[in-house]
């Protein structure tokens, strides 16, 4: 019984503690410690007489989980696959893959949108954040992937067998990883997106246009919402929809923390992580 948790913040570590105490083998996968690690002073969390930094709170939480046998992996989660036998999930990381009987998404809230005019207006009308979901709709078309790292590389590779042409747009950044030769790379800064009812072109800062049929957003690291879409998890706006036990509509997939919306506080994240960890183990034992 193996539970894989994506995200090493308070929700992820709390989920790990409760799943491990429930008897599961637990692996927590995250590229970094997330937004909380940059917080200088936390003064409203139970149990501390003096302010504590986010980094120190994370360190104490992860060390407690390690003491119980939770395994932490520094890796960037790119997507998911189904094992040949069809049971459980395979978490696809940049470094390696991880087999899981249950998944808990706790990688934080959806990142702020890309500051390019027109992007938000065309979401669902040519702008997507999930290649595995929407690649089929762009067969024989020209699509652009906005990003520069491993997540963008992963999305481009999914699109290549379907699209007639794939262009990587780094918006002024240097590519962080090598991209397949079939992917055209353009490092110019982006100005805005144009179209009538759907995306028709991207205009660069030098005011030259690039005609495209679709745009896939893959900036930075995939957050919980982007990963949830790859699994077919139902969303409520920008948050992951869960029940009282933090279960999503997809079997053995749970979510906890800021990605579920509501109060963006550590105390709420810890509670939801605990609920998700307990529910994951309970449902696995029931079969």
C-alpha positions as CSV (number, residue, x, y, z in Angstrom):
1,X,0.0,0.0,0.0
2,X,1.9,3.0,-1.3
3,X,0.7,6.6,-1.1
4,X,2.5,9.3,-3.2
5,X,2.0,12.9,-2.2
6,X,2.8,15.8,-4.5
7,X,3.9,18.8,-2.5
8,X,6.0,19.2,0.6
9,X,4.2,22.0,2.4
10,X,2.1,21.7,5.5
11,X,-0.8,19.9,3.7
12,X,1.6,17.4,2.1
13,X,3.6,16.7,5.2
14,X,0.5,16.4,7.4
15,X,-1.0,13.9,4.8
16,X,2.3,12.0,4.9
17,X,2.2,11.7,8.7
18,X,-1.3,10.4,8.9
19,X,-1.0,8.0,5.9
20,X,2.2,6.6,7.4
21,X,0.7,6.2,10.8
22,X,-2.1,4.4,9.1
23,X,0.3,1.8,7.8
24,X,1.0,2.9,4.3
25,X,4.4,3.4,2.6
26,X,4.6,7.1,1.8
27,X,6.6,9.1,-0.6
28,X,6.5,12.9,-0.8
29,X,7.6,14.3,-4.1
30,X,8.4,18.0,-4.7
31,X,10.9,20.1,-6.6
32,X,11.2,22.5,-3.7
33,X,9.6,23.6,-0.5
34,X,7.1,26.0,-2.1
35,X,6.0,29.4,-1.1
36,X,6.0,28.9,2.6
37,X,9.8,28.6,2.7
38,X,10.1,32.3,1.7
39,X,7.9,33.5,4.7
40,X,10.1,35.3,7.2
41,X,7.8,35.3,10.3
42,X,4.8,33.2,11.2
43,X,3.1,34.5,14.3
44,X,-0.4,33.0,14.2
45,X,0.2,29.2,14.3
46,X,-0.7,27.2,17.4
47,X,2.1,26.1,19.7
48,X,4.8,28.7,19.2
49,X,5.6,31.4,21.8
50,X,7.8,33.3,19.4
51,X,7.6,33.8,15.6
52,X,9.0,31.1,13.5
53,X,10.1,31.2,9.8
54,X,8.4,29.2,7.1
55,X,11.6,27.4,6.3
56,X,12.0,26.3,10.0
57,X,8.4,25.2,10.3
58,X,8.8,23.1,7.1
59,X,12.1,21.6,8.4
60,X,10.5,20.5,11.7
61,X,7.5,19.0,9.9
62,X,9.6,17.0,7.4
63,X,12.0,15.8,10.0
64,X,9.1,14.5,12.1
65,X,7.7,12.6,9.0
66,X,11.2,11.2,8.2
67,X,11.4,9.8,11.7
68,X,8.3,7.8,11.0
69,X,9.7,6.5,7.7
70,X,8.3,8.9,5.1
71,X,10.5,9.1,2.1
72,X,11.1,12.6,0.5
73,X,12.2,12.9,-3.1
74,X,13.4,16.1,-4.7
75,X,11.9,15.8,-8.1
76,X,9.6,17.8,-10.4
77,X,6.3,16.0,-11.2
78,X,5.4,16.4,-14.8
79,X,2.4,14.2,-15.2
80,X,0.8,10.8,-14.7
81,X,0.4,7.4,-16.4
82,X,-1.5,4.2,-15.8
83,X,0.5,1.0,-15.0
84,X,0.2,-1.9,-17.5
85,X,-2.0,-3.9,-15.1
86,X,-4.4,-0.9,-14.8
87,X,-4.3,-0.5,-11.0
88,X,-3.1,2.6,-9.3
89,X,-1.0,5.4,-10.9
90,X,2.5,6.1,-12.1
91,X,3.7,9.6,-11.1
92,X,6.1,10.8,-13.8
93,X,8.9,12.9,-12.5
94,X,11.8,14.6,-14.2
95,X,14.3,12.3,-12.5
96,X,12.2,9.0,-12.3
97,X,8.7,7.6,-11.9
98,X,6.9,6.5,-8.8
99,X,4.2,3.9,-8.5
100,X,1.3,4.7,-6.3
101,X,-1.9,3.1,-5.1
102,X,-3.3,6.5,-4.1
103,X,-2.3,10.1,-4.8
104,X,-2.7,13.2,-2.7
105,X,-2.3,16.5,-4.5
106,X,-0.9,19.2,-2.2
107,X,1.3,21.3,-4.4
108,X,-0.4,24.6,-3.6
109,X,-2.8,26.9,-5.3
110,X,-2.8,27.7,-9.0
111,X,0.0,30.1,-9.9
112,X,-0.7,33.6,-11.0
113,X,-1.6,33.8,-14.7
114,X,1.0,34.7,-17.3
115,X,1.2,38.5,-17.6
116,X,0.4,38.5,-21.3
117,X,-2.6,40.5,-22.5
118,X,-5.4,38.2,-23.9
119,X,-4.3,35.0,-22.3
120,X,-7.1,34.8,-19.7
121,X,-9.7,35.9,-22.2
122,X,-9.0,32.9,-24.4
123,X,-8.8,30.2,-21.8
124,X,-10.9,27.4,-23.1
125,X,-10.9,29.0,-26.6
126,X,-7.4,28.1,-27.7
127,X,-5.5,28.5,-24.5
128,X,-5.0,25.3,-22.4
129,X,-2.9,24.2,-19.5
130,X,-3.1,20.4,-20.2
131,X,-1.5,18.9,-23.3
132,X,-2.6,15.3,-22.4
133,X,-6.2,16.6,-22.2
134,X,-6.4,18.7,-25.4
135,X,-3.6,17.6,-27.8
136,X,-6.1,15.5,-29.8
137,X,-8.0,18.7,-30.7
138,X,-5.0,20.2,-32.4
139,X,-4.3,17.4,-34.9
140,X,-2.5,18.8,-37.9
141,X,-2.4,22.3,-36.4
142,X,0.3,24.8,-35.2
143,X,0.5,25.1,-31.5
144,X,2.7,27.1,-29.1
145,X,3.9,26.1,-25.7
146,X,4.8,28.9,-23.3
147,X,7.5,28.0,-20.9
148,X,11.2,27.1,-20.7
149,X,11.7,24.2,-18.3
150,X,11.1,20.5,-17.9
151,X,7.3,21.0,-17.6
152,X,7.2,22.8,-21.0
153,X,9.5,20.1,-22.4
154,X,7.0,17.4,-21.2
155,X,4.0,19.2,-22.7
156,X,5.8,19.7,-26.1
157,X,6.6,16.1,-26.3
158,X,3.0,15.1,-25.8
159,X,1.9,17.6,-28.5
160,X,4.5,16.5,-31.1
161,X,2.7,13.3,-32.4
162,X,-0.5,15.3,-32.9
163,X,0.3,18.8,-34.0
164,X,1.8,19.7,-37.4
165,X,4.1,22.2,-35.8
166,X,5.1,22.9,-32.2
167,X,6.8,26.2,-31.2
168,X,8.2,26.9,-27.8
169,X,7.9,30.5,-26.6
170,X,10.1,31.3,-23.7
171,X,9.0,34.9,-23.2
172,X,12.5,36.2,-22.9
173,X,13.9,33.4,-20.8
174,X,16.7,31.0,-21.9
175,X,15.6,27.3,-22.3
176,X,16.4,25.5,-19.1
177,X,16.4,22.0,-20.7
178,X,17.0,20.6,-24.2
179,X,14.0,20.4,-26.4
180,X,13.4,17.9,-29.3
181,X,14.8,19.1,-32.7
182,X,11.2,19.1,-34.0
183,X,10.3,21.9,-31.6
184,X,11.0,25.4,-32.9
185,X,12.3,27.7,-30.1
186,X,11.6,31.5,-30.0
187,X,12.9,33.4,-27.0
188,X,11.4,36.8,-27.8
189,X,9.1,38.5,-25.3
190,X,5.4,38.2,-25.7
191,X,3.1,41.2,-26.0
192,X,-0.4,39.9,-26.4
193,X,-2.7,37.3,-27.9
194,X,-5.2,38.0,-30.6
195,X,-8.2,36.3,-32.2
196,X,-11.9,36.6,-32.8
197,X,-13.7,33.8,-31.0
198,X,-10.5,31.7,-30.6
199,X,-6.8,32.2,-30.5
200,X,-5.4,33.1,-33.9
201,X,-2.0,34.7,-33.3
202,X,0.6,35.7,-30.7
203,X,2.2,39.2,-31.1
204,X,5.7,39.6,-29.8
205,X,7.1,42.7,-28.1
206,X,8.7,43.7,-31.4
207,X,5.1,43.7,-32.8
208,X,5.6,40.9,-35.2
209,X,2.8,38.2,-35.2
210,X,3.0,34.4,-35.1
211,X,-0.1,32.6,-36.3
212,X,-1.1,29.7,-34.0
213,X,-4.1,27.6,-33.5
214,X,-3.6,26.9,-29.8
215,X,-1.4,27.9,-26.8
216,X,-0.4,25.6,-24.0
217,X,0.7,27.2,-20.7
218,X,3.6,25.4,-19.1
219,X,5.5,28.1,-17.2
220,X,7.5,27.0,-14.2
221,X,6.5,23.9,-12.3
222,X,3.1,22.3,-12.6
223,X,0.8,23.1,-9.6
224,X,-1.9,21.0,-8.2
225,X,-4.6,22.3,-10.5
226,X,-2.6,21.7,-13.7
227,X,-1.8,18.2,-12.4
228,X,-5.4,17.5,-11.5
229,X,-6.5,18.3,-15.0
230,X,-4.2,15.6,-16.3
231,X,-6.0,13.1,-14.1
232,X,-9.5,14.2,-15.1
233,X,-10.2,15.6,-11.7
234,X,-13.2,18.0,-11.5
235,X,-12.4,21.6,-10.8
236,X,-14.6,24.3,-9.3
237,X,-13.2,27.4,-10.9
238,X,-9.5,27.4,-10.1
239,X,-9.8,25.1,-7.1
240,X,-9.9,21.3,-6.9
241,X,-13.3,20.1,-6.0
242,X,-13.2,17.6,-3.0
243,X,-15.7,16.0,-0.6
244,X,-15.6,16.1,3.2
245,X,-12.8,13.5,3.1
246,X,-10.7,15.5,0.6
247,X,-11.5,12.9,-2.1
248,X,-11.8,14.0,-5.7
249,X,-14.1,12.5,-8.3
250,X,-11.3,10.3,-9.5
251,X,-10.8,7.0,-7.5
252,X,-8.0,7.2,-4.9
253,X,-7.0,10.7,-5.8
254,X,-7.2,13.3,-3.0
255,X,-6.3,17.0,-2.7
256,X,-5.4,19.2,0.3
257,X,-4.3,22.7,1.2
258,X,-4.5,25.9,-0.8
259,X,-5.4,24.0,-4.0
260,X,-8.9,23.3,-2.6
261,X,-9.6,27.0,-2.0
262,X,-11.1,28.6,1.1
263,X,-9.0,29.9,3.9
264,X,-5.3,30.1,2.8
265,X,-3.9,29.3,6.2
266,X,-1.4,26.7,7.6
267,X,-3.9,25.4,10.1
268,X,-6.4,24.7,7.4
269,X,-3.8,23.0,5.2
270,X,-2.7,20.7,8.1
271,X,-6.3,19.7,8.8
272,X,-7.0,18.9,5.2
273,X,-3.7,17.0,4.8
274,X,-4.6,14.9,7.9
275,X,-8.1,14.1,6.5
276,X,-6.7,13.2,3.1
277,X,-4.0,10.9,4.5
278,X,-6.5,9.1,6.7
279,X,-9.1,8.8,3.9
280,X,-6.5,7.5,1.4
281,X,-5.4,4.6,3.7
282,X,-9.0,3.8,4.8
283,X,-10.2,3.5,1.2
284,X,-7.2,1.4,0.1
285,X,-7.9,-1.0,3.0
286,X,-11.5,-1.3,1.9
287,X,-10.4,-2.0,-1.7
